[in-house]
Amino acid sequence: MARRSTSGATARAVLKIVPLLFLLAPCLGQERGGTPPGDGFILLGGVFSRAHASGSLEYWGVCDFKKYYPDFPKLRAVPEHEVSPVKLLQEMFSGDPEMTVSQDSDGKIRMVETDVPSDLLDVRIQHLRFPVKYHGPNMAVEVILHSPEVIAFRREHNIGPEADWGPDFVFPNDALAPNKHRVLGDLYYVTVKQALDYVLQTFQGFWLYENCKNPKVDRMVYITFLENAPSASMPQR
């Protein structure tokens, strides 16, 4: 009986260790990016949700649209301790020498790899109107990305995916959900980055700007918005 009890205790201990090892393991097979979206959201989203913070993430990734995406930069799990969100994120990104983490005077947290091109974020939009009938942050992102200036810039500079070169929208699941807030208003002569920051006034979280090398186009760019999860439902590491 004692032998079976010891074996059971060992098995339970192993089961507790395996998830931690999975999160702590380095991302293999890719020089940049490659962290699975689930892990990235748990690690980064957890910091933002607990701090009730908002901001942005700009980086080089993989953009493998045949798999779940977006992939995240290289991350490491760190024990929770009493430091600022910026310091905690800096520790998580310690394996990515290009990543900088800073905080704006208004509190927005910026996670930016120093060699990421900002050309698409710097495109200036003459007039942007958010439709009243659509809900959710990613519908607002779709409206920004399908402004005439952004479409023209992507075509001119061969920035994929090519599906984003046309006027057709990809409607997020919550675009017509009545329980979701809406981004409202008109913006004039704003950059893409300023328009994305405007979404942060309605939704707490961070917008994501992933760049990927691709042999068919100059590069691929994927932009989305990740909302903070309610603290009660945030997955624990």
C-alpha positions as CSV (number, residue, x, y, z in Angstrom):
1,M,0.0,0.0,0.0
2,A,2.8,2.4,0.9
3,R,4.4,1.8,-2.5
4,R,1.3,2.6,-4.4
5,S,0.8,5.8,-2.3
6,T,4.3,7.0,-3.1
7,S,3.8,6.3,-6.8
8,G,0.6,8.3,-6.8
9,A,2.2,11.2,-5.1
10,T,5.0,11.2,-7.6
11,A,2.5,11.2,-10.5
12,R,0.6,14.1,-9.1
13,A,3.9,16.1,-8.6
14,V,4.8,15.4,-12.3
15,L,1.4,16.6,-13.5
16,K,1.9,19.9,-11.6
17,I,5.4,20.4,-13.0
18,V,4.6,19.7,-16.7
19,P,2.5,22.8,-17.4
20,L,5.1,25.0,-15.8
21,L,7.9,23.5,-17.9
22,F,5.7,24.1,-21.0
23,L,5.4,27.8,-20.3
24,L,9.1,28.1,-19.3
25,A,10.4,26.3,-22.3
26,P,12.0,28.5,-25.0
27,C,10.3,28.8,-28.3
28,L,12.1,26.5,-30.7
29,G,12.3,26.5,-34.5
30,Q,12.0,30.3,-35.0
31,E,14.5,33.1,-34.6
32,R,11.8,35.7,-34.0
33,G,8.3,35.2,-32.7
34,G,6.8,31.7,-32.5
35,T,5.2,31.8,-29.0
36,P,1.8,30.2,-29.3
37,P,-1.1,32.6,-29.1
38,G,-2.6,30.9,-26.0
39,D,0.7,31.3,-24.0
40,G,1.1,34.8,-25.2
41,F,-2.3,35.9,-24.2
42,I,-2.0,34.2,-20.7
43,L,1.3,35.8,-20.0
44,L,0.9,39.3,-21.5
45,G,-2.9,39.5,-21.0
46,G,-2.5,38.5,-17.4
47,V,-0.2,41.4,-16.7
48,F,-2.5,43.9,-18.5
49,S,-5.6,42.6,-16.9
50,R,-4.3,42.6,-13.3
51,A,-2.9,46.1,-13.8
52,H,-6.0,47.4,-15.6
53,A,-3.6,48.7,-18.2
54,S,-3.7,49.4,-21.9
55,G,-1.1,49.8,-24.6
56,S,0.4,48.2,-27.7
57,L,2.7,45.5,-29.0
58,E,4.9,45.9,-32.2
59,Y,7.1,43.0,-33.2
60,W,8.5,40.6,-35.8
61,G,6.7,37.2,-35.9
62,V,5.9,34.3,-38.1
63,C,2.4,34.9,-39.4
64,D,1.7,31.3,-40.3
65,F,-2.0,31.7,-41.3
66,K,-2.3,27.9,-41.6
67,K,-2.0,27.7,-37.9
68,Y,-3.5,29.6,-35.0
69,Y,-2.2,33.1,-35.0
70,P,-1.0,35.6,-34.1
71,D,2.1,34.1,-32.7
72,F,3.8,36.3,-30.0
73,P,7.4,37.3,-29.5
74,K,9.6,35.1,-27.3
75,L,8.4,35.2,-23.8
76,R,9.3,33.6,-20.5
77,A,7.1,33.0,-17.4
78,V,8.4,34.8,-14.3
79,P,7.2,34.4,-10.7
80,E,4.7,37.1,-9.7
81,H,6.2,39.6,-7.4
82,E,5.7,43.2,-6.3
83,V,7.1,45.2,-9.3
84,S,5.5,47.5,-11.8
85,P,3.8,46.1,-14.9
86,V,6.5,47.6,-17.0
87,K,9.3,45.9,-15.0
88,L,7.4,42.6,-15.1
89,L,7.0,42.8,-18.9
90,Q,10.7,43.6,-19.3
91,E,11.5,40.4,-17.4
92,M,9.1,38.4,-19.6
93,F,10.8,39.8,-22.7
94,S,14.3,39.2,-21.4
95,G,15.0,36.6,-24.1
96,D,14.2,39.1,-26.9
97,P,17.1,41.6,-27.2
98,E,15.2,43.9,-29.6
99,M,12.2,44.4,-27.3
100,T,11.8,47.6,-25.4
101,V,9.0,48.2,-22.8
102,S,8.1,51.7,-21.8
103,Q,5.2,53.7,-20.5
104,D,3.8,56.9,-21.9
105,S,2.9,59.8,-19.7
106,D,-0.8,58.9,-20.0
107,G,-0.1,55.4,-18.8
108,K,-0.1,53.4,-22.0
109,I,2.4,50.6,-22.0
110,R,4.4,50.3,-25.2
111,M,6.1,47.0,-26.1
112,V,8.2,47.6,-29.3
113,E,11.0,45.8,-31.0
114,T,13.5,48.4,-32.2
115,D,13.8,47.1,-35.7
116,V,10.1,46.9,-36.6
117,P,9.1,49.1,-39.5
118,S,6.5,51.7,-38.4
119,D,5.6,52.8,-42.0
120,L,2.1,51.4,-41.9
121,L,1.4,52.8,-38.5
122,D,2.5,56.2,-39.7
123,V,0.0,56.3,-42.6
124,R,-2.2,59.3,-42.2
125,I,-6.0,59.0,-42.7
126,Q,-7.9,62.1,-43.8
127,H,-11.3,61.1,-42.3
128,L,-12.3,58.1,-40.3
129,R,-15.9,57.4,-39.2
130,F,-16.7,54.4,-37.0
131,P,-20.1,52.9,-38.0
132,V,-22.8,53.1,-35.3
133,K,-24.2,49.6,-35.9
134,Y,-21.0,47.6,-35.3
135,H,-19.6,46.5,-31.9
136,G,-16.3,45.4,-30.5
137,P,-12.7,46.6,-30.8
138,N,-11.7,44.4,-33.7
139,M,-14.6,45.8,-35.9
140,A,-13.1,49.2,-35.2
141,V,-9.7,47.9,-36.3
142,E,-11.2,46.6,-39.5
143,V,-12.6,50.1,-40.2
144,I,-9.2,51.6,-39.7
145,L,-7.4,49.0,-41.9
146,H,-10.0,49.5,-44.7
147,S,-9.6,53.2,-45.0
148,P,-8.7,54.2,-48.6
149,E,-5.3,55.6,-47.5
150,V,-4.3,52.3,-45.7
151,I,-5.4,50.1,-48.6
152,A,-3.5,52.3,-51.1
153,F,-0.3,52.2,-49.0
154,R,-0.4,48.5,-48.7
155,R,-0.8,48.0,-52.4
156,E,1.9,50.5,-53.3
157,H,4.4,49.0,-50.8
158,N,3.4,45.3,-51.4
159,I,2.4,44.8,-47.8
160,G,0.3,41.6,-47.5
161,P,-1.9,39.8,-47.0
162,E,-3.4,40.6,-50.4
163,A,-6.9,40.0,-49.0
164,D,-6.5,43.2,-47.1
165,W,-5.9,45.2,-50.3
166,G,-9.7,45.3,-51.0
167,P,-12.7,47.0,-49.4
168,D,-14.3,43.8,-48.1
169,F,-14.5,43.5,-44.3
170,V,-13.9,40.5,-42.2
171,F,-16.6,40.7,-39.5
172,P,-15.5,39.6,-36.0
173,N,-17.8,37.3,-34.1
174,D,-18.9,40.1,-31.8
175,A,-19.5,42.8,-34.5
176,L,-23.2,42.6,-34.0
177,A,-23.3,41.6,-30.4
178,P,-25.6,44.0,-28.5
179,N,-23.8,43.4,-25.2
180,K,-20.5,44.8,-26.6
181,H,-19.5,48.4,-26.5
182,R,-19.0,50.4,-29.7
183,V,-16.2,52.7,-30.8
184,L,-18.0,55.9,-31.9
185,G,-17.0,59.2,-33.5
186,D,-15.2,60.8,-36.3
187,L,-11.4,61.2,-36.6
188,Y,-9.7,63.7,-38.9
189,Y,-6.1,63.6,-40.2
190,V,-4.9,60.9,-37.8
191,T,-2.2,58.2,-38.2
192,V,-3.1,54.6,-38.0
193,K,-1.3,54.4,-34.7
194,Q,-3.4,57.4,-33.3
195,A,-6.6,55.7,-34.6
196,L,-5.7,52.4,-32.9
197,D,-5.0,54.3,-29.7
198,Y,-8.4,55.9,-30.0
199,V,-9.9,52.4,-29.7
200,L,-8.1,52.1,-26.3
201,Q,-10.4,54.9,-25.0
202,T,-13.4,52.5,-25.3
203,F,-11.7,49.1,-24.7
204,Q,-9.0,48.2,-22.2
205,G,-6.3,45.9,-23.6
206,F,-3.6,46.3,-26.2
207,W,-3.5,46.4,-30.0
208,L,-1.0,44.1,-31.7
209,Y,1.1,45.0,-34.8
210,E,2.9,41.8,-36.1
211,N,5.3,42.0,-39.1
212,C,6.5,38.9,-40.9
213,K,8.8,38.2,-43.7
214,N,7.2,36.5,-46.7
215,P,8.7,35.6,-50.1
216,K,5.5,36.6,-52.1
217,V,5.2,40.1,-50.8
218,D,7.5,42.7,-49.2
219,R,6.2,41.6,-45.8
220,M,3.0,40.5,-44.1
221,V,1.4,42.7,-41.4
222,Y,-1.3,41.5,-39.0
223,I,-3.1,43.9,-36.7
224,T,-5.6,43.0,-34.1
225,F,-6.9,44.0,-30.6
226,L,-6.7,41.9,-27.5
227,E,-9.1,42.9,-24.7
228,N,-8.2,42.5,-21.1
229,A,-9.9,39.6,-19.4
230,P,-12.0,40.1,-16.3
231,S,-9.7,39.3,-13.4
232,A,-12.1,36.6,-12.1
233,S,-11.8,34.6,-15.3
234,M,-8.2,35.2,-16.2
235,P,-6.4,31.9,-16.5
236,Q,-3.7,31.3,-13.9
237,R,-0.2,30.1,-14.7
